[in-house]
């Protein structure tokens, strides 16, 4: 994935997304600091978390789930489930509109007419939400 350090965005190419559309994620100051700290560990490579066996490639997609199991949360949590935890917390805060929350998760609009005319990515509000 590609990090734009000047604008603090994680740009995910469509090939890595379920709906095959690129997705842009604003990164918090804290996330940028972590990325800065990990860069020397990852050897300044393209991938933030490189594969141990093939360092020019990214680590396996199931590594996060394996770590959750090793921490003792197997059967209770999966990496993808953290998205729902974060979304629920953001919604319950009352600070963010549903459209912003859904856009942050790269969810498409259910209504075809709305999807056709509303192409907003709510980036300014999502930036505030990610920093929150």
N, C-alpha and C positions, 0 to 999 in steps of 0.2 A: 504494500500500500504506500501511498505517497503523501508525505507530510510537507506542507508548504509552511516553512518556518517564519516567513515574513508576515503571513496573514493568520497563522495558527489554525490551519484547517487540515483535516485528514481527508484526502480525496481518494475514494474507493472506486476503481474502475468498474464498469458495468459487469464485466466478466466474473467478478467476485460477489455480485449481488444476486439474490434470488430472482428478482424481476428483471435482471440484466440491464438495469439503468444505473448510471454513475450516481454516487451518493457523496455529499460533502458534509463533514462533521466538524463543527467548531470545537476546538480544544481549549480547555481551561488553562489558566496559568500554571496550575499544579500539574496537569498532564504534560504540558510543555517542559516543565522542570524535570519530570521523570524521564521524558524522552532525551533530554539533554544529558542526564546522568547515565543513562544506559548506552548512549552512543559509543563510548570507548569500550564498553563490555561487548557490544555486538560487532566491534571491529569497524565501525563507521560504514557498515554495509547498507545495501538498499533495504533489507528487512530488519526491522527493529528487534524481532525475536527470530534469529536464524536457527536453522536446523543444526543440531550438534554433529550429525553424520555428514551433512552436505551444507556447509555454512553459506553457500551462495543462494540457497533456497530458504523459504520460511519454514518454521517448525510445523509439525503436523497439526491439522485442524482440531484434533481431539486432545491435545496437550492440556488445555484448560480443564476439560472434564476429568482427565486423569489426575490432575492436581487436586481437584475438589474431592475426588474419591480418596486420595492419600491423606487429605486433611480430615477425613472421617465423615464427610457429608454425602457419601454415595447413597443414592436412593432418595435423598432429600432435596438435592439441588443439582442443576446442570448449568453450565456456563450461560447458555441462552436464557435461562430463567432469571438471570440478573437483570436482563432488560425489563422484565415485568416488574421486578422489585423497584427499579429506578423510576419507571413510568408511574407506578402507583404512588410512590413518595412524591413525585413532582405534581401529580394530579391532586393529591390530598393537601398539598401546600396551598392550593387555590391561586397560585401565582401565574399559571400557564394555561393557555387555551388548549382545548382538545386538538385543534388543527395543528398546533405547534408540537404537541406531544406525538401525534401520529406521524408528522413529517420527520421528526427526529428519529423515528424507528423505520423510516423509509416505507411506511405503509401508504398504499394508494387510496384515493378517495373512492368510496363505494358507488357514489352517484356519477354516472358517465358524463352527464351534462356539467356537473361541478368540476369534474376532472378535466374536461375539455377547456373550460374557461378560466379556471383558477390554477395557475402554474406556479404559484408562489412556493418558495422553499422555506419561508419564514426564518431566514438566516439570522437576522438581527435578534429576534426573540429566542431562537435556539441558542445563540451565543450567550445571551443572558442566562438561559436555563442551564447550560453546561457549566457556566461559572458558578451558579447557585449550587 
